Amino acid sequence: IPSSPLLLFLFLESSLSTGTLHERHRYRRNAVADASVRQNRIISLFHSLCYRLLFISDVYNMVWLNFFQLRVVVKGRVQGVFFRDWTVQTARELGLNGWVRNRRDGSVEALFSGDPTAVDEMVERRCRVGPPAAVVTALSAFPSEDDPGQGFQRKPTV
């Protein structure tokens, strides 16, 4: 079982997403589903389980090495409210490497790399709230193998 609140959240979130709502209702509604639907469902569950096991092993390997890296997408009123500059300042205070940038869909994307407790602090406590003028409505975090570079930088919009 994951040790930090962030890892526990990511584990539980991945455990609950085992197919779309439409697929689950269709499967329940059609009690006499044909063999191919059942076979596809079993294969889908198997792939989901394998993905979770690989994800957990990758997360624990990164924590074991005292190094953790997460890519985060923050949605809400996060552009035009000093979110990127606030993120750069806060990440540097915590000693993290990585970058932050706006996305054309109105969200902000960031890569945080460093000590697992500092990454957890940045994502769970700081980015969920943001600077005073921001309104965060959703935050997605997932492991990443991208190169964070040295220090923390602000990148151009993508």
Order of alpha helices (4+ residues) and beta strands (2+ residues): alpha-alpha-alpha-beta-alpha-beta-beta-alpha-beta-beta
